[in-house]
Amino acid sequence: MNILIYRKIKRALLFLAGNIAAQGLAALSGLLLARWLSVSDYAIYSIVFTVMGAITVLTKGGVHLGFTAILGRTWPDMTRAAQAIQSVLRVRHMLSIFILPPVLLMSGTLLWQNGAPALLICLLLCLLVIFWWADMRTKVVDQILYFAHQTTRIQMLDTSLAAIRLLTIPALYVTGYLNVLTAVLLAALVAILRIRPIIMWIHKLLPAGAHTSNPSDLAEMKAGVRRQMPVEIFYVFQAQIVLFVLSYFATSTDVAGYGALSRITQLLLPFQAFMYAFCVPIFARSTSKQGTLLLGLVALASLPGIMLIGVAALQPSMLLWLIGPNYADLQQETLIAAAVAAFSSAAGTAWSLVAHRGLVRWSWLQIPIGLIWCVIASLIFNLGTIKGALLLQGGFSIGLIVAATMDFIRQPRTGSDLTN
């Protein structure tokens, strides 16, 4: 037993170290783009970067929650895992038919509002479609590799791809080819390069032969979509409303500043990825003392955010140095951004742990709470500034905490100790 615990701790620490390296390389790439892209180009890049996240979130639409819950119940039955993969791919493709067109339309509107010419908008939208295709092939289904304890493989792949991207950006800059189009093209190429290894590793785990979707899996995932899709749409609305507010009531310079500050808050991403890879499977399979475990995991995940707030309060210039001289005057905004990131990270951790057990019945509460918050924020904050936009963004996490709490305390009782 002690050897098994030692191996788990060693694997977790190796993954965390590797993920810090991968996310560190990715963060450095983003910081170089903030320094070397013009303010107008970086405003456009920030919009495209946000839309890429929206595509991933919306085409998951609750499907990933059902997929993880099925794996948690049936693991290590590889036949059931293969059936679950077929189901998740099928449902994601159906979702994309309805999701992708309005997302692209919204993206084009934001890009036009921030001064992007028509030809550039068309090219960027094409790259977003390519990114969607690559995302469909690897995201969500790669969760099976985490269950199979192949986290090191994934981490080595992501680290290598992050290093390739980091080395390419200075090369583009030196040769004079670095601009918003090549930056987005590079991001799409990195997503494409991830496809072949992930698919190959997954196929090695699954039994040979063709597999079909399990009707019960499809039903569970579709039920998750019905419950979660309104919330996912509102989640994306939260990110987009900030960009819309800044685009219409401020300037592209403020959009660029907001995007640059988001690069600082991405310093928390390695720890969030660690939580997803290790804490989610642990909590998904837990059967007793779930309340204690939930609080412990959320507290653990909150520590990096608290440290970021401390640095932003004591040495904001240290963080601002990372994004370059164009944004050196955003000292107060840096502290607000760090606090918002820490609060959002803790709330997201709590919700993700609960939701990946298939408990998403109360997620709809985020919608009315978020809409009420929009009204309150518009009355008390100046939403035409970076400060106001950041505070608007941070308040949306209140609904996330309320929904996670309700889902956990109202989950079906199985006789185990759920609250101790």
C-alpha positions, -999 to 999 in steps of 0.1 A, spaced: 0 0 0 28 24 9 45 17 -25 13 24 -43 8 57 -25 45 66 -32 40 59 -69 8 81 -70 26 109 -53 56 106 -76 34 105 -107 15 136 -95 47 156 -88 62 146 -122 30 157 -139 29 190 -120 66 197 -128 61 188 -165 28 208 -167 45 239 -151 71 235 -179 45 232 -206 23 260 -193 54 281 -186 65 278 -222 29 286 -234 28 316 -210 62 328 -223 49 326 -258 19 347 -249 41 372 -232 63 375 -263 32 381 -284 21 408 -259 55 425 -263 61 421 -300 26 425 -315 13 460 -320 -14 471 -296 -40 469 -324 -29 434 -335 -28 422 -299 -64 434 -294 -75 412 -324 -54 383 -311 -70 385 -277 -105 382 -293 -95 352 -314 -78 336 -284 -110 340 -264 -132 326 -292 -109 295 -293 -118 289 -257 -155 295 -265 -154 269 -293 -140 242 -269 -165 250 -242 -196 251 -263 -189 220 -284 -183 201 -251 -216 214 -238 -220 190 -209 -209 160 -230 -175 158 -211 -193 156 -178 -212 125 -188 -181 110 -204 -161 114 -172 -189 101 -151 -193 70 -173 -155 63 -171 -156 67 -133 -183 41 -130 -171 15 -155 -133 19 -154 -112 -2 -163 -137 -18 -188 -121 -8 -221 -151 -20 -241 -173 5 -223 -146 31 -227 -146 26 -264 -184 29 -265 -182 61 -245 -157 76 -269 -180 69 -299 -209 85 -280 -190 116 -270 -177 121 -306 -212 117 -320 -228 141 -296 -200 167 -300 -204 167 -338 -242 172 -335 -236 201 -312 -211 217 -335 -237 219 -363 -257 244 -342 -229 260 -323 -202 269 -348 -221 292 -372 -233 317 -345 -199 316 -328 -182 326 -361 -207 353 -367 -201 367 -332 -163 365 -338 -166 384 -370 -186 412 -354 -160 416 -326 -131 416 -350 -148 442 -373 -155 464 -342 -118 463 -333 -107 474 -367 -98 442 -385 -101 444 -423 -125 421 -441 -98 398 -457 -81 393 -423 -115 385 -407 -122 358 -433 -87 343 -429 -90 343 -391 -125 327 -392 -111 299 -414 -83 293 -389 -110 291 -362 -127 263 -381 -94 244 -385 -89 248 -347 -124 234 -341 -116 204 -362 -84 197 -343 -101 203 -310 -128 177 -318 -102 150 -325 -83 152 -292 -101 172 -265 -125 153 -241 -115 119 -254 -80 124 -240 -95 121 -205 -93 83 -210 -55 87 -209 -57 104 -175 -77 74 -162 -51 51 -176 -23 69 -157 -7 81 -190 -4 116 -178 34 117 -184 29 110 -221 3 138 -225 26 162 -206 56 154 -227 36 159 -259 21 193 -247 55 204 -235 71 196 -269 44 214 -288 47 244 -264 84 245 -270 79 244 -308 55 273 -306 79 293 -284 108 288 -307 88 297 -338 76 330 -324 111 346 -322 119 332 -356 88 349 -371 97 382 -352 133 382 -364 123 376 -400 96 402 -399 66 378 -403 52 380 -368 16 394 -369 -18 385 -357 -24 361 -386 7 341 -382 2 340 -344 -32 325 -349 -20 302 -376 7 289 -353 -19 281 -326 -40 262 -351 -9 242 -363 0 232 -327 -36 219 -322 -33 198 -354 1 184 -343 -16 170 -311 -40 148 -331 -19 119 -342 -2 110 -309 -34 112 -289 -54 90 -313 -25 65 -314 -23 62 -276 -60 59 -272 -63 31 -298 -36 11 -280 -58 11 -249 -90 1 -266 -98 -35 -277 -95 -43 -314 -125 -41 -337 -152 -16 -345 -172 -1 -316 -206 15 -316 -223 40 -293 -241 26 -263 -277 39 -262 -275 45 -225 -243 65 -229 -259 86 -256 -289 92 -234 -268 102 -204 -247 126 -225 -277 141 -242 -293 146 -209 -261 163 -197 -263 186 -228 -299 196 -221 -290 205 -185 -256 221 -192 -259 237 -226 -277 269 -214 -251 272 -187 -222 267 -212 -237 293 -234 -240 317 -205 -204 308 -195 -192 319 -230 -214 350 -228 -195 360 -196 -163 361 -215 -178 377 -246 -197 403 -228 -165 417 -214 -150 420 -249 -182 436 -262 -183 461 -234 -147 471 -240 -151 471 -277 -182 493 -277 -175 516 -247 -137 517 -246 -110 513 -272 -89 486 -288 -61 497 -265 -82 487 -235 -91 454 -252 -53 448 -257 -46 457 -220 -73 433 -208 -58 406 -230 -23 413 -217 -35 411 -181 -51 377 -189 -16 365 -198 -5 372 -162 -34 353 -147 -26 323 -169 3 316 -145 -24 297 -126 -30 273 -155 -4 246 -146 -21 241 -112 -56 240 -128 -44 214 -152 -30 194 -123 -64 195 -106 -81 183 -138 -57 155 -143 -55 141 -108 -82 156 -85 -111 151 -108 -105 113 -112 -99 110 -74 -131 128 -65 -151 111 -93 -143 77 -78 -147 87 -41 -174 70 -21 -170 84 14 -162 116 32 -168 135 0 -174 168 18 -140 167 35 -123 157 3 -140 184 -17 -130 212 7 -95 199 9 -90 197 -29 -105 232 -33 -82 246 -6 -52 230 -22 -61 244 -56 -66 279 -41 -30 283 -28 -14 294 -61 -41 321 -66 -34 335 -31 3 336 -39 -5 355 -71 -25 381 -52 4 386 -28 29 392 -57 4 416 -74 -1 435 -42 36 438 -32 54 438 -66 30 446 -94 58 459 -115 73 424 -115 42 411 -132 38 441 -156 74 436 -167 63 403 -181 39 418 -206 61 447 -218 62 485 -216 29 490 -236 10 481 -204 33 494 -177 7 518 -163 -18 490 -153 -6 485 -117 -40 487 -100 -56 466 -127 -29 439 -121 -40 434 -85 -77 433 -95 -69 408 -123 -50 386 -99 -78 386 -73 -104 379 -100 -82 350 -113 -78 335 -79 -115 337 -71 -125 323 -104 -100 295 -101 -113 284 -67 -149 286 -79 -141 267 -110 -123 240 -91 -153 234 -68 -177 233 -97 -155 210 -118 -151 185 -91 -188 182 -84 -198 184 -120 -175 156 -132 -195 132 -110 -224 140 -133 -240 164 -108 -251 193 -128 -288 196 -120 -285 231 -104 -260 246 -128 -289 267 -143 -287 289 -112 -257 305 -128 -279 321 -154 -302 342 -132 -275 350 -108 -252 361 -136 -279 383 -152 -286 399 -119 -249 405 -115 -247 422 -149 -274 446 -138 -256 453 -104 -222 457 -121 -235 481 -147 -249 503 -118 -218 503 -96 -188 500 -120 -176 519 -150 -177 491 -175 -159 512 -201 -127 507 -182 -104 477 -177 -111 478 -139 -148 477 -144 -146 449 -170 -124 428 -146 -148 432 -117 -177 423 -140 -159 391 -150 -151 382 -114 -186 385 -101 -198 357 -125 -180 332 -103 -206 338 -75 -232 318 -96 -206 290 -101 -201 286 -63 -239 286 -56 -245 260 -83 -217 237 -71 -229 240 -35 -265 231 -45 -255 202 -67 -233 187 -40 -257 190 -10 -287 179 -31 -270 149 -48 -288 115 -45 -279 97 -13 -263 63 -17 -259 55 19 -223 67 20 -211 96 41 -215 125 17 -213 154 40 -187 144 65 
